[in-house]
Structure formats: structure tokens, C-alpha cells
């Protein structure tokens, strides 16, 4: 079951603010996304940003994340069994 951000929240309360905090990726998820994309790039995947000469695969992946072009998603599993998919 994926969360629908528009169904359960009263937009006049702090729940909307908490939802935005929960959908922000953590530093661990960010590191995992960058390294997974850098591995894809090192195996020959085409970069989604303009590749300047001299950039490493890690730097290209970081640039793709900054420009929100990564073709990856974070799937969070919560202890109560909920799943949340976050597109980056």
C-alpha cells in the first residue's frame, strides 16, 4: 500500500509539514542513490546531464541528483508494514 499524500491530511495543520519532512530523503538514502547511479554510469549507462570533461561517475551522479534527473526511487518500509515510494 502506497501513501496518498492528498487523502489523509488536513492542510491547515502541522501534518502537511510532517509529510514533507518524511518525504525528504535522508543522507543515507542520498548516498545509496548516488553510488548506485555512479555504478550504472561506470558500466556504460548514458549520463542524463551534460557531461563535462574530467568529471568522475560519482560527480555525474551527484549532478544528476541535484538537478532531480535520477531515474531511481526510494522505497521505505516502516515497522507497521506501510510502504512509501519517493521519486527523486
GROMACS elastic network, one bead per residue, 0.5 to 0.9 nm:
[ bonds ]
;  ai    aj funct       b0    kb
    1    81     6  0.88460   500
    1    82     6  0.64777   500
    1    83     6  0.59923   500
    1    84     6  0.78937   500
    2    82     6  0.72786   500
    2    83     6  0.55482   500
    2    84     6  0.53963   500
    2    85     6  0.68004   500
    3     6     6  0.88659   500
    3     7     6  0.86485   500
    3     8     6  0.89866   500
    3    82     6  0.80586   500
    3    83     6  0.73158   500
    3    84     6  0.60341   500
    3    85     6  0.80247   500
    4     7     6  0.58144   500
    4     8     6  0.75139   500
    5     8     6  0.68739   500
    5     9     6  0.72076   500
    5    16     6  0.86176   500
    5    19     6  0.76351   500
    6     9     6  0.63591   500
    6    10     6  0.88483   500
    7    10     6  0.86799   500
    9    12     6  0.86305   500
    9    13     6  0.80512   500
    9    15     6  0.62194   500
    9    16     6  0.63996   500
    9    19     6  0.87081   500
   10    13     6  0.57967   500
   10    14     6  0.83125   500
   10    15     6  0.69157   500
   10    16     6  0.72397   500
   11    14     6  0.77718   500
   11    15     6  0.73541   500
   11    16     6  0.59354   500
   11    17     6  0.89712   500
   12    15     6  0.83079   500
   12    16     6  0.79745   500
   13    16     6  0.66229   500
   13    17     6  0.79964   500
   14    17     6  0.51895   500
   14    18     6  0.63632   500
   14    19     6  0.87336   500
   15    19     6  0.61132   500
   15    20     6  0.87189   500
   16    19     6  0.50091   500
   16    20     6  0.64095   500
   16    21     6  0.87559   500
   17    20     6  0.52438   500
   17    21     6  0.64083   500
   17    22     6  0.87958   500
   18    21     6  0.50028   500
   18    22     6  0.61888   500
   18    23     6  0.87135   500
   19    22     6  0.50817   500
   19    23     6  0.62622   500
   19    24     6  0.88017   500
   20    23     6  0.52199   500
   20    24     6  0.63772   500
   21    24     6  0.54388   500
   21    25     6  0.86365   500
   22    25     6  0.77805   500
   23    26     6  0.89919   500
   23    84     6  0.85290   500
   23    85     6  0.87957   500
   23    86     6  0.65322   500
   24    86     6  0.83577   500
   25    28     6  0.80200   500
   25    29     6  0.59237   500
   25    30     6  0.63843   500
   25    74     6  0.80409   500
   25    86     6  0.80548   500
   25    88     6  0.83093   500
   26    29     6  0.51947   500
   26    30     6  0.61697   500
   26    31     6  0.86367   500
   27    31     6  0.61179   500
   27    32     6  0.85921   500
   28    31     6  0.51235   500
   28    32     6  0.62057   500
   28    33     6  0.86353   500
   29    32     6  0.50330   500
   29    33     6  0.61065   500
   29    34     6  0.85980   500
   29    74     6  0.73380   500
   30    33     6  0.51508   500
   30    34     6  0.61799   500
   30    35     6  0.86160   500
   30    65     6  0.84424   500
   31    34     6  0.52206   500
   31    35     6  0.61316   500
   31    36     6  0.84921   500
   32    35     6  0.52918   500
   32    36     6  0.60057   500
   32    37     6  0.85386   500
   33    36     6  0.52016   500
   33    37     6  0.61407   500
   33    38     6  0.84760   500
   33    61     6  0.83638   500
   33    65     6  0.82695   500
   33    70     6  0.83773   500
   33    72     6  0.72944   500
   33    73     6  0.83364   500
   33    74     6  0.81992   500
   34    37     6  0.52496   500
   34    38     6  0.59839   500
   34    39     6  0.85879   500
   34    58     6  0.67652   500
   34    59     6  0.87717   500
   34    60     6  0.89394   500
   34    61     6  0.54031   500
   34    62     6  0.59532   500
   34    64     6  0.87080   500
   34    65     6  0.73105   500
   34    70     6  0.89055   500
   35    39     6  0.61257   500
   35    40     6  0.86471   500
   35    57     6  0.88984   500
   35    58     6  0.67918   500
   35    61     6  0.76012   500
   35    62     6  0.89404   500
   36    39     6  0.52153   500
   36    40     6  0.64571   500
   36    41     6  0.88237   500
   36    61     6  0.86364   500
   37    41     6  0.61989   500
   37    42     6  0.86048   500
   37    45     6  0.89090   500
   37    57     6  0.81409   500
   37    58     6  0.79271   500
   37    60     6  0.87757   500
   37    61     6  0.57154   500
   37    62     6  0.87938   500
   37    64     6  0.89777   500
   37    70     6  0.77514   500
   37    71     6  0.87022   500
   37    72     6  0.82470   500
   38    42     6  0.60926   500
   38    43     6  0.86389   500
   38    56     6  0.84701   500
   38    59     6  0.80670   500
   38    60     6  0.73309   500
   38    61     6  0.54197   500
   38    62     6  0.84574   500
   39    42     6  0.50786   500
   39    43     6  0.63221   500
   39    44     6  0.88875   500
   39    45     6  0.88965   500
   39    57     6  0.74705   500
   39    58     6  0.82490   500
   40    43     6  0.52177   500
   40    44     6  0.66335   500
   40    45     6  0.55522   500
   40    46     6  0.86819   500
   40    57     6  0.85946   500
   41    44     6  0.52101   500
   41    46     6  0.66042   500
   41    47     6  0.67312   500
   41    57     6  0.58116   500
   41    58     6  0.84836   500
   41    60     6  0.82170   500
   41    61     6  0.78386   500
   42    45     6  0.71736   500
   42    56     6  0.87668   500
   42    57     6  0.60178   500
   42    58     6  0.89002   500
   44    47     6  0.88061   500
   47    50     6  0.72781   500
   47    51     6  0.68809   500
   47    57     6  0.89289   500
   47    60     6  0.72409   500
   47    61     6  0.81655   500
   47    64     6  0.81865   500
   48    51     6  0.83175   500
   48    60     6  0.86281   500
   48    61     6  0.89324   500
   48    64     6  0.66977   500
   48    69     6  0.67538   500
   48    70     6  0.78304   500
   49    60     6  0.74919   500
   49    63     6  0.74431   500
   49    64     6  0.62633   500
   49    67     6  0.84104   500
   49    69     6  0.79363   500
   50    60     6  0.88507   500
   51    54     6  0.85724   500
   51    55     6  0.71461   500
   51    60     6  0.71335   500
   52    55     6  0.61111   500
   52    60     6  0.88278   500
   53    56     6  0.88833   500
   55    58     6  0.80337   500
   55    59     6  0.59156   500
   55    60     6  0.64221   500
   56    59     6  0.51956   500
   56    60     6  0.62706   500
   56    61     6  0.86521   500
   57    60     6  0.50728   500
   57    61     6  0.61374   500
   57    62     6  0.86083   500
   58    61     6  0.51217   500
   58    62     6  0.61895   500
   58    63     6  0.86265   500
   59    62     6  0.50403   500
   59    63     6  0.61476   500
   59    64     6  0.86163   500
   60    63     6  0.50571   500
   60    64     6  0.61971   500
   60    65     6  0.86844   500
   61    64     6  0.50299   500
   61    65     6  0.62581   500
   61    66     6  0.86917   500
   61    70     6  0.78768   500
   62    65     6  0.50933   500
   62    66     6  0.62244   500
   62    67     6  0.87029   500
   63    66     6  0.50823   500
   63    67     6  0.62731   500
   63    68     6  0.85313   500
   63    69     6  0.86978   500
   64    67     6  0.51996   500
   64    68     6  0.60335   500
   64    69     6  0.51417   500
   64    70     6  0.57183   500
   65    69     6  0.60550   500
   65    70     6  0.56797   500
   65    88     6  0.74256   500
   66    69     6  0.78201   500
   66    70     6  0.89372   500
   67    70     6  0.82066   500
   68    71     6  0.88189   500
   68    88     6  0.60736   500
   69    72     6  0.87964   500
   69    88     6  0.75870   500
   70    73     6  0.82517   500
   70    87     6  0.87302   500
   70    88     6  0.63962   500
   71    87     6  0.83334   500
   71    88     6  0.76646   500
   72    87     6  0.68348   500
   72    88     6  0.65773   500
   73    85     6  0.66315   500
   73    86     6  0.55912   500
   73    88     6  0.58816   500
   74    84     6  0.79904   500
   74    85     6  0.56735   500
   74    86     6  0.50374   500
   74    87     6  0.64938   500
   74    88     6  0.74912   500
   75    83     6  0.68081   500
   75    84     6  0.56732   500
   75    86     6  0.64056   500
   75    87     6  0.88617   500
   76    82     6  0.81677   500
   76    83     6  0.56246   500
   76    84     6  0.50598   500
   76    85     6  0.63767   500
   76    86     6  0.79517   500
   77    80     6  0.83435   500
   77    81     6  0.65202   500
   77    82     6  0.59272   500
   77    84     6  0.66173   500
   78    81     6  0.54674   500
   78    82     6  0.52716   500
   78    83     6  0.63905   500
   78    84     6  0.81410   500
   79    82     6  0.73287   500
